[in-house]
Amino acid sequence: MQGTSDIPLDDTGRQQARDAAEQLASLNPTRIITSDLSRAHETAQVLGARIDVDVETEPRFREIHFGAREGLTWPEAWATFPDGMQAWADGDETQIPDSETHLAAGERFAAGLHERLAERTDEVVVVVAHGGVLRAGACAFLGFQLDQWHLFGGLNNCAWSILEQTKNNDWARWRITKWNADNLPTPTQSDDD
């Protein structure tokens, strides 16, 4: 479990970042905001260099802090903290020393995203972060109840989700149009504007 441990990209990760940047560049993003951990920051820099957009850093987009489990494999975590890991599997994330909960990480991420999006509107923004905090953060940002978060699968390395804001004269709301994708959205026929 990497969590907030600042582990750099390897050659595979760098190739994944280049591949993703090639596709995401076609969205013409005007803004890139990234976690300050080096593996996300380097991924964001690849896209930024490709489209000539400066990368902004946001520490609230860091991965969930897994506490004493960081640096351990899943089997090692279960062997080291059998009761804590069972409590975690049963939904109590407070039993691993120094561990952050998905709720706390999701709220931290969502607050950062709301703040950053309020700075400028009507932009295509790419957020580069980490699988756990992106899943928890998207659920918190969209207002899903905590007991529904498990309905969303994790995110693969350099895969993306797309959230769109739809607006009417009286309202604006966000919705998911892609989740854990490695391809871009295609126009669909619907009753949406």
C-alpha positions in Angstrom: 0.0 0.0 0.0 1.6 3.2 -1.2 -0.8 5.8 0.3 1.0 9.0 1.0 4.5 7.4 0.7 6.2 9.4 -2.0 7.1 6.7 -4.5 8.2 7.8 -8.0 6.9 6.4 -11.2 8.7 3.6 -12.8 9.1 3.0 -16.6 5.7 1.4 -16.9 4.1 4.3 -15.1 5.8 6.8 -17.4 4.6 5.0 -20.5 1.0 4.9 -19.0 1.3 8.6 -18.4 2.4 9.3 -22.0 -0.4 7.1 -23.4 -3.1 8.8 -21.3 -1.7 12.3 -22.2 -2.1 11.5 -25.9 -5.8 10.8 -25.4 -6.6 13.5 -22.8 -4.9 16.2 -24.9 -7.8 15.9 -27.4 -10.2 17.2 -24.7 -8.2 20.5 -24.8 -7.9 20.9 -21.1 -7.3 24.5 -19.9 -6.2 23.5 -16.4 -4.4 20.7 -14.7 -4.4 20.3 -11.0 -2.5 17.5 -9.3 -1.6 15.9 -6.0 1.8 17.0 -4.7 3.1 13.4 -4.5 5.7 12.8 -7.1 4.0 9.9 -9.0 0.9 12.0 -9.7 2.8 15.2 -10.2 5.1 13.6 -12.8 2.0 12.1 -14.6 0.4 15.6 -14.7 3.6 17.1 -16.0 3.5 14.8 -19.0 0.1 16.0 -20.0 1.0 19.6 -19.2 4.1 19.5 -21.5 2.0 17.8 -24.2 -0.6 20.6 -24.3 1.5 23.5 -22.9 -0.6 24.0 -19.8 1.0 24.8 -16.4 0.4 22.2 -13.7 -1.1 23.4 -10.4 -0.4 21.5 -7.1 -3.1 20.7 -4.5 -2.0 18.8 -1.4 -5.6 17.9 -0.6 -5.5 15.6 -3.6 -3.0 13.3 -2.0 -3.8 9.6 -1.7 -5.5 8.3 1.4 -3.0 7.9 4.3 -3.0 4.2 5.2 -1.1 4.8 8.4 1.0 1.9 9.7 0.0 -0.3 6.7 1.9 1.9 4.2 4.8 0.0 2.6 3.1 -3.4 3.4 1.5 -5.8 0.9 -2.1 -6.9 1.6 -0.9 -10.2 3.1 1.6 -8.4 5.2 -1.0 -6.0 6.5 -3.3 -8.8 7.4 -0.5 -10.7 9.2 0.6 -7.6 11.1 -2.8 -6.1 11.9 -5.3 -9.1 11.8 -7.9 -7.5 14.1 -7.5 -4.0 12.5 -7.7 -5.4 9.0 -10.8 -7.4 9.9 -12.4 -4.3 11.4 -11.4 -2.4 8.2 -13.0 -5.1 6.1 -16.1 -4.9 8.2 -16.3 -1.1 7.7 -14.4 0.3 10.7 -11.4 2.2 9.3 -10.2 3.5 12.6 -8.5 0.4 14.0 -5.2 0.7 12.0 -2.7 3.1 13.7 -2.5 6.6 12.1 -4.8 5.6 9.3 -7.1 8.1 7.5 -10.7 7.0 6.7 -12.2 7.1 3.2 -14.7 9.6 4.5 -12.0 12.0 5.8 -10.1 11.7 2.5 -13.2 12.1 0.4 -14.2 15.2 2.3 -10.7 16.6 2.0 -10.6 16.0 -1.7 -14.1 17.3 -2.4 -13.4 20.5 -0.4 -10.3 21.1 -2.5 -12.1 20.4 -5.7 -15.0 22.7 -4.9 -12.6 25.5 -4.0 -10.5 25.0 -7.1 -13.5 24.9 -9.4 -15.0 28.0 -7.9 -11.9 30.0 -8.9 -12.8 29.7 -12.6 -15.8 28.2 -14.4 -16.5 26.7 -17.8 -13.1 25.1 -18.2 -12.0 21.6 -19.0 -10.0 20.7 -15.8 -7.9 17.5 -15.5 -7.3 16.4 -11.9 -4.4 14.0 -11.4 -4.4 12.1 -8.2 -4.6 8.6 -6.8 -7.1 5.8 -7.1 -8.4 5.7 -3.5 -8.8 9.4 -3.0 -10.2 9.9 -6.4 -13.0 7.4 -5.8 -13.8 8.7 -2.3 -13.4 12.3 -3.5 -15.7 11.9 -6.5 -18.4 10.2 -4.3 -18.1 13.0 -1.7 -18.1 15.7 -4.4 -21.2 14.3 -6.1 -23.0 13.9 -2.7 -23.3 10.2 -2.6 -24.0 8.8 0.9 -21.0 6.9 2.4 -22.9 3.6 2.3 -23.1 3.9 -1.5 -19.3 4.5 -2.1 -18.6 0.8 -2.3 -20.8 0.7 -5.5 -17.9 2.4 -7.4 -14.9 0.3 -8.3 -11.4 1.4 -7.9 -9.5 3.3 -10.6 -6.7 1.7 -12.7 -3.4 3.5 -13.1 -3.8 6.3 -15.6 -7.5 5.6 -16.2 -9.9 8.4 -15.7 -13.4 9.4 -14.8 -15.3 12.2 -16.4 -17.6 14.5 -14.4 -19.7 17.0 -16.3 -21.6 19.9 -15.0 -25.0 20.3 -16.6 -26.7 23.7 -16.3 -30.2 25.0 -16.7 -31.5 28.5 -15.9 -32.5 27.4 -12.5 -29.9 24.8 -11.6 -26.5 23.3 -12.2 -25.5 19.7 -11.2 -22.6 17.4 -11.7 -22.9 13.9 -13.2 -20.6 11.0 -14.1 -20.2 10.4 -17.8 -17.2 8.0 -17.6 -15.8 5.9 -14.8 -12.4 4.1 -14.7 -12.1 4.6 -18.5 -9.2 4.5 -20.9 -11.1 6.0 -23.8 -12.8 9.3 -24.4 -16.6 9.9 -24.4 -18.4 9.7 -27.6 -21.5 11.8 -28.3 -24.7 10.1 -27.4 -28.3 10.7 -28.3 -30.4 11.7 -25.3 -32.7 14.3 -24.0 -29.9 16.2 -22.3 -28.7 19.6 -23.6 
